[in-house]
Amino acid sequence: MKKAMDKESLLSLCDKIINKDDQVKIATLSDELTISQVVKFFERQNRNFTKTMIQNYVRVGLLPPPFEKRYYSKNHLILLALIDNLKEIYTLEEIKAVLKPIRNNPEIFEDDIIKVSDIYNNYLAMRKESLYTWKKLFPDLFDNMEILLKKDGITGDEINKASAFMIALTIMANTVAMKDLIREIINEYIQKDS
């Protein structure tokens, strides 16, 4: 039997994600990694990259080419980590469009408006803040949802399944709405200036 979802378990899941350390551990690495070393580095961090994926990111202009046509830097690794997070929801074209205004020359990192390491750290901080906001909303959302489900005649074990479903559906609806908003921002403010 699956565990029942209640407010405490939902808040515990939020804390688990908030406290998850997603920071890429690159401090001790050199700035001269081959593509095979990059793949192995990410494997040790439980992230799935292949040589083909990385080469594709370079080909489509999402990732600058390796220097001397062979070596990847710490900035490459940081940008790959960000792409890895964002590609769960966004297409490579959407990610590229969002990054374009702050990356003056997509072939190099040196003239970026915001350093790649700062972009990644800001992204992680904003992601945590977003989850904190949701965590504050969940208790009231959960209570309102339980009232509605009981009003609909759902009781017992079914209320646990229906509660988990409604919470998941609510988050999915929010994700879809946010993706729609991203598309509008790209269309109205990022691509218009290009």
C-alpha positions as CSV (number, residue, x, y, z in Angstrom):
1,M,0.0,0.0,0.0
2,K,1.3,3.4,-1.0
3,K,1.9,6.0,1.7
4,A,-0.9,8.5,2.2
5,M,-0.3,12.1,1.2
6,D,-1.0,14.6,3.9
7,K,0.2,18.1,4.6
8,E,3.2,17.0,6.5
9,S,4.4,14.6,3.9
10,L,3.9,17.2,1.2
11,L,5.9,19.8,3.1
12,S,8.6,17.2,3.8
13,L,8.9,16.6,0.0
14,C,9.3,20.3,-0.5
15,D,12.1,20.4,2.1
16,K,13.8,17.5,0.5
17,I,13.9,19.4,-2.8
18,I,14.8,22.7,-1.2
19,N,17.7,21.1,0.6
20,K,18.9,19.2,-2.4
21,D,22.4,20.3,-3.3
22,D,22.3,20.7,-7.1
23,Q,25.5,22.8,-7.3
24,V,28.0,21.5,-9.8
25,K,31.3,20.6,-7.9
26,I,33.9,22.1,-10.2
27,A,36.3,23.9,-7.9
28,T,39.2,21.4,-8.2
29,L,38.9,20.8,-12.0
30,S,41.2,22.2,-14.6
31,D,40.0,24.3,-17.5
32,E,41.2,21.7,-19.9
33,L,38.8,18.8,-20.0
34,T,38.2,16.6,-23.1
35,I,34.7,15.7,-23.9
36,S,35.2,12.2,-22.5
37,Q,36.4,13.8,-19.2
38,V,33.3,16.0,-19.2
39,V,31.0,13.0,-19.6
40,K,32.8,11.1,-16.8
41,F,32.7,14.2,-14.5
42,F,28.9,14.4,-14.9
43,E,28.5,10.7,-14.4
44,R,30.2,11.1,-11.0
45,Q,27.5,13.7,-10.2
46,N,24.7,11.5,-11.3
47,R,23.9,13.5,-14.4
48,N,23.5,11.9,-17.8
49,F,25.4,13.5,-20.6
50,T,26.8,11.8,-23.7
51,K,29.4,13.1,-26.2
52,T,26.7,13.4,-28.8
53,M,24.5,15.5,-26.5
54,I,27.4,17.9,-25.8
55,Q,28.4,18.1,-29.5
56,N,24.7,18.8,-30.4
57,Y,24.6,21.7,-27.8
58,V,27.7,23.2,-29.5
59,R,26.2,22.6,-33.0
60,V,23.0,24.4,-32.2
61,G,24.8,27.3,-30.6
62,L,23.6,26.7,-27.1
63,L,27.1,25.9,-25.8
64,P,30.3,27.6,-27.0
65,P,32.7,25.3,-28.9
66,P,35.6,23.8,-27.0
67,F,38.8,25.9,-27.1
68,E,41.5,24.6,-29.3
69,K,38.7,22.5,-30.8
70,R,39.2,20.0,-28.0
71,Y,39.0,21.4,-24.4
72,Y,36.1,22.3,-22.2
73,S,36.3,24.8,-19.4
74,K,34.6,25.2,-16.0
75,N,32.2,27.6,-17.7
76,H,31.2,24.9,-20.2
77,L,30.5,22.6,-17.2
78,I,28.4,25.2,-15.4
79,L,26.4,26.0,-18.6
80,L,25.9,22.2,-19.2
81,A,24.5,21.8,-15.6
82,L,22.1,24.7,-16.2
83,I,21.0,23.2,-19.5
84,D,20.5,19.9,-17.8
85,N,18.1,21.4,-15.3
86,L,16.2,23.5,-17.8
87,K,15.8,20.8,-20.5
88,E,13.5,18.9,-18.2
89,I,10.8,21.4,-19.2
90,Y,12.1,23.6,-21.9
91,T,13.2,23.0,-25.5
92,L,16.8,23.7,-26.5
93,E,15.5,26.6,-28.7
94,E,13.7,28.1,-25.7
95,I,16.8,27.8,-23.5
96,K,18.9,29.3,-26.3
97,A,16.4,32.2,-26.7
98,V,16.4,33.0,-23.0
99,L,20.2,32.9,-22.8
100,K,20.8,34.9,-26.0
101,P,20.5,38.5,-24.7
102,I,23.1,38.0,-22.0
103,R,25.6,36.0,-24.1
104,N,27.0,38.7,-26.5
105,N,29.1,36.2,-28.5
106,P,27.8,32.6,-28.3
107,E,31.3,31.4,-29.3
108,I,33.0,32.6,-26.1
109,F,32.2,33.2,-22.4
110,E,34.5,36.3,-21.8
111,D,32.0,39.0,-23.0
112,D,28.8,37.7,-21.3
113,I,26.8,40.4,-19.6
114,I,26.4,38.1,-16.6
115,K,29.0,35.5,-15.8
116,V,27.8,31.9,-16.4
117,S,28.6,31.0,-12.7
118,D,26.4,33.9,-11.5
119,I,23.6,32.8,-13.9
120,Y,23.7,29.3,-12.5
121,N,23.9,30.4,-8.8
122,N,21.0,32.8,-9.4
123,Y,19.0,30.1,-11.1
124,L,19.5,27.7,-8.1
125,A,18.6,30.5,-5.6
126,M,15.4,31.4,-7.6
127,R,14.4,27.8,-7.9
128,K,14.6,27.4,-4.1
129,E,12.7,30.6,-3.6
130,S,10.0,29.4,-5.9
131,L,9.6,26.2,-4.0
132,Y,9.5,28.2,-0.7
133,T,6.6,30.1,-2.1
134,W,4.8,27.0,-3.1
135,K,5.5,25.5,0.3
136,K,3.8,28.4,2.0
137,L,0.7,27.8,-0.2
138,F,0.5,24.0,0.2
139,P,-1.3,23.8,3.6
140,D,-4.2,26.0,2.5
141,L,-4.3,24.4,-0.9
142,F,-4.4,21.0,0.7
143,D,-7.2,22.0,3.1
144,N,-9.3,23.5,0.3
145,M,-8.7,20.5,-1.9
146,E,-9.8,18.1,0.9
147,I,-13.0,20.1,1.5
148,L,-13.8,19.9,-2.3
149,L,-13.1,16.2,-2.5
150,K,-15.3,15.4,0.5
151,K,-18.0,17.6,-1.0
152,D,-17.7,15.4,-4.1
153,G,-18.2,12.3,-2.0
154,I,-14.7,11.0,-2.1
155,T,-13.6,9.3,1.1
156,G,-11.3,6.8,2.7
157,D,-8.4,5.5,0.6
158,E,-9.8,7.3,-2.4
159,I,-9.3,10.7,-0.8
160,N,-5.5,9.9,-0.5
161,K,-5.2,9.1,-4.2
162,A,-7.4,12.0,-5.2
163,S,-5.4,14.4,-3.0
164,A,-2.1,13.3,-4.5
165,F,-3.6,13.6,-8.0
166,M,-5.1,17.1,-7.3
167,I,-1.8,18.4,-5.9
168,A,0.2,17.0,-8.9
169,L,-2.4,18.4,-11.3
170,T,-2.2,21.8,-9.7
171,I,1.6,21.9,-9.9
172,M,1.4,20.7,-13.6
173,A,-1.1,23.4,-14.4
174,N,1.2,26.0,-12.8
175,T,4.2,24.6,-14.8
176,V,2.2,24.8,-18.1
177,A,1.1,28.4,-17.3
178,M,4.7,29.4,-16.5
179,K,5.9,27.8,-19.7
180,D,3.2,29.8,-21.6
181,L,4.5,32.9,-19.9
182,I,8.1,32.1,-20.8
183,R,7.0,31.8,-24.5
184,E,5.4,35.2,-24.3
185,I,8.4,36.8,-22.7
186,I,10.6,35.3,-25.4
187,N,8.3,36.5,-28.2
188,E,7.6,40.0,-26.8
189,Y,10.9,41.0,-25.1
190,I,13.8,38.8,-26.2
191,Q,13.2,37.9,-29.9
192,K,11.8,41.3,-30.8
193,D,15.1,42.9,-29.8
194,S,17.2,40.4,-31.8
